[in-house]
Amino acid sequence: MKEKILNWVGTDGLLHIICSVIIVSVLNVLLPLWAAVLITAIVGIGKEFIWDKWLKRGTFEKKDLLCDLIGIIIGCI
C-alpha cells in the first residue's frame, strides 16, 4: 500500500508536498496561520494554472494541486 502511494505521488508530487510544507512553515513565522495557508494555496494554484496551463511552461496536473494541499495540511500540523 505504501509503495503504491509513493509510486502515485512520484518525485514531482513529493516536491510539491515539500515546497508547500516549507512555504506554510516559513510564512507562519511571520503571519497568522490562515494567511500562510492562503498564500501557499495561491502560490500552488498559480503555479499550476498560470505557469503550467496558460504559459505552457510545464504540465498541468490535478495531482500536483492535491499534493500541494497535502503539504499545506502537513505544514499546519
ChimeraX commands (.cxc) that place a marker at each C-alpha (Angstrom):
marker #1 position 0.00,0.00,0.00 radius 0.5
marker #1 position 2.77,2.45,1.00 radius 0.5
marker #1 position 4.67,1.66,-2.18 radius 0.5
marker #1 position 1.57,2.19,-4.30 radius 0.5
marker #1 position 1.03,5.64,-2.76 radius 0.5
marker #1 position 4.68,6.61,-3.27 radius 0.5
marker #1 position 4.54,5.48,-6.90 radius 0.5
marker #1 position 1.39,7.55,-7.45 radius 0.5
marker #1 position 2.83,10.68,-5.82 radius 0.5
marker #1 position 6.16,10.40,-7.61 radius 0.5
marker #1 position 9.10,12.76,-7.41 radius 0.5
marker #1 position 7.17,15.77,-8.72 radius 0.5
marker #1 position 4.35,15.27,-6.24 radius 0.5
marker #1 position 6.84,14.90,-3.41 radius 0.5
marker #1 position 8.44,18.21,-4.44 radius 0.5
marker #1 position 5.02,19.87,-4.34 radius 0.5
marker #1 position 4.41,18.50,-0.85 radius 0.5
marker #1 position 7.82,19.57,0.45 radius 0.5
marker #1 position 7.60,23.07,-1.06 radius 0.5
marker #1 position 4.12,23.60,0.37 radius 0.5
marker #1 position 5.26,22.49,3.84 radius 0.5
marker #1 position 8.24,24.86,3.68 radius 0.5
marker #1 position 6.20,27.83,2.42 radius 0.5
marker #1 position 3.49,27.39,5.09 radius 0.5
marker #1 position 6.09,26.93,7.84 radius 0.5
marker #1 position 8.16,29.97,6.89 radius 0.5
marker #1 position 5.17,32.24,6.36 radius 0.5
marker #1 position 3.62,31.10,9.63 radius 0.5
marker #1 position 6.61,32.58,11.46 radius 0.5
marker #1 position 5.75,35.99,10.00 radius 0.5
marker #1 position 1.98,35.77,9.55 radius 0.5
marker #1 position -1.05,34.12,11.14 radius 0.5
marker #1 position -1.61,30.51,10.05 radius 0.5
marker #1 position -4.68,31.35,7.97 radius 0.5
marker #1 position -2.66,33.87,5.94 radius 0.5
marker #1 position 0.21,31.41,5.47 radius 0.5
marker #1 position -2.25,28.77,4.24 radius 0.5
marker #1 position -3.97,31.22,1.90 radius 0.5
marker #1 position -0.73,32.47,0.36 radius 0.5
marker #1 position 0.61,28.93,-0.07 radius 0.5
marker #1 position -2.62,27.84,-1.76 radius 0.5
marker #1 position -2.46,30.84,-4.10 radius 0.5
marker #1 position 1.17,30.01,-4.98 radius 0.5
marker #1 position 0.25,26.36,-5.73 radius 0.5
marker #1 position -2.82,27.23,-7.77 radius 0.5
marker #1 position -0.95,30.00,-9.58 radius 0.5
marker #1 position 1.90,27.65,-10.44 radius 0.5
marker #1 position -0.46,25.09,-11.94 radius 0.5
marker #1 position -2.88,27.41,-13.74 radius 0.5
marker #1 position -0.64,30.29,-14.78 radius 0.5
marker #1 position 2.80,28.71,-15.21 radius 0.5
marker #1 position 1.77,25.26,-16.43 radius 0.5
marker #1 position -1.60,25.73,-18.15 radius 0.5
marker #1 position -1.58,29.27,-19.58 radius 0.5
marker #1 position 2.12,29.82,-20.19 radius 0.5
marker #1 position 2.64,26.16,-21.12 radius 0.5
marker #1 position 5.93,26.01,-19.17 radius 0.5
marker #1 position 5.03,22.69,-17.59 radius 0.5
marker #1 position 2.31,20.07,-17.43 radius 0.5
marker #1 position -0.92,20.94,-15.64 radius 0.5
marker #1 position -1.85,18.12,-13.27 radius 0.5
marker #1 position -4.66,17.95,-10.73 radius 0.5
marker #1 position -2.43,15.57,-8.77 radius 0.5
marker #1 position 0.00,18.43,-8.15 radius 0.5
marker #1 position -2.80,20.51,-6.62 radius 0.5
marker #1 position -3.68,17.60,-4.35 radius 0.5
marker #1 position -0.03,17.26,-3.33 radius 0.5
marker #1 position 0.05,21.00,-2.58 radius 0.5
marker #1 position -2.98,20.52,-0.33 radius 0.5
marker #1 position -1.32,17.60,1.44 radius 0.5
marker #1 position 1.76,19.77,2.00 radius 0.5
marker #1 position -0.36,22.59,3.39 radius 0.5
marker #1 position -2.07,20.21,5.81 radius 0.5
marker #1 position 1.26,18.77,6.97 radius 0.5
marker #1 position 2.62,22.30,7.35 radius 0.5
marker #1 position -0.28,23.19,9.63 radius 0.5
marker #1 position 0.40,20.31,12.00 radius 0.5
marker link #1:1,2 radius 0.2
marker link #1:2,3 radius 0.2
marker link #1:3,4 radius 0.2
marker link #1:4,5 radius 0.2
marker link #1:5,6 radius 0.2
marker link #1:6,7 radius 0.2
marker link #1:7,8 radius 0.2
marker link #1:8,9 radius 0.2
marker link #1:9,10 radius 0.2
marker link #1:10,11 radius 0.2
marker link #1:11,12 radius 0.2
marker link #1:12,13 radius 0.2
marker link #1:13,14 radius 0.2
marker link #1:14,15 radius 0.2
marker link #1:15,16 radius 0.2
marker link #1:16,17 radius 0.2
marker link #1:17,18 radius 0.2
marker link #1:18,19 radius 0.2
marker link #1:19,20 radius 0.2
marker link #1:20,21 radius 0.2
marker link #1:21,22 radius 0.2
marker link #1:22,23 radius 0.2
marker link #1:23,24 radius 0.2
marker link #1:24,25 radius 0.2
marker link #1:25,26 radius 0.2
marker link #1:26,27 radius 0.2
marker link #1:27,28 radius 0.2
marker link #1:28,29 radius 0.2
marker link #1:29,30 radius 0.2
marker link #1:30,31 radius 0.2
marker link #1:31,32 radius 0.2
marker link #1:32,33 radius 0.2
marker link #1:33,34 radius 0.2
marker link #1:34,35 radius 0.2
marker link #1:35,36 radius 0.2
marker link #1:36,37 radius 0.2
marker link #1:37,38 radius 0.2
marker link #1:38,39 radius 0.2
marker link #1:39,40 radius 0.2
marker link #1:40,41 radius 0.2
marker link #1:41,42 radius 0.2
marker link #1:42,43 radius 0.2
marker link #1:43,44 radius 0.2
marker link #1:44,45 radius 0.2
marker link #1:45,46 radius 0.2
marker link #1:46,47 radius 0.2
marker link #1:47,48 radius 0.2
marker link #1:48,49 radius 0.2
marker link #1:49,50 radius 0.2
marker link #1:50,51 radius 0.2
marker link #1:51,52 radius 0.2
marker link #1:52,53 radius 0.2
marker link #1:53,54 radius 0.2
marker link #1:54,55 radius 0.2
marker link #1:55,56 radius 0.2
marker link #1:56,57 radius 0.2
marker link #1:57,58 radius 0.2
marker link #1:58,59 radius 0.2
marker link #1:59,60 radius 0.2
marker link #1:60,61 radius 0.2
marker link #1:61,62 radius 0.2
marker link #1:62,63 radius 0.2
marker link #1:63,64 radius 0.2
marker link #1:64,65 radius 0.2
marker link #1:65,66 radius 0.2
marker link #1:66,67 radius 0.2
marker link #1:67,68 radius 0.2
marker link #1:68,69 radius 0.2
marker link #1:69,70 radius 0.2
marker link #1:70,71 radius 0.2
marker link #1:71,72 radius 0.2
marker link #1:72,73 radius 0.2
marker link #1:73,74 radius 0.2
marker link #1:74,75 radius 0.2
marker link #1:75,76 radius 0.2
marker link #1:76,77 radius 0.2
view
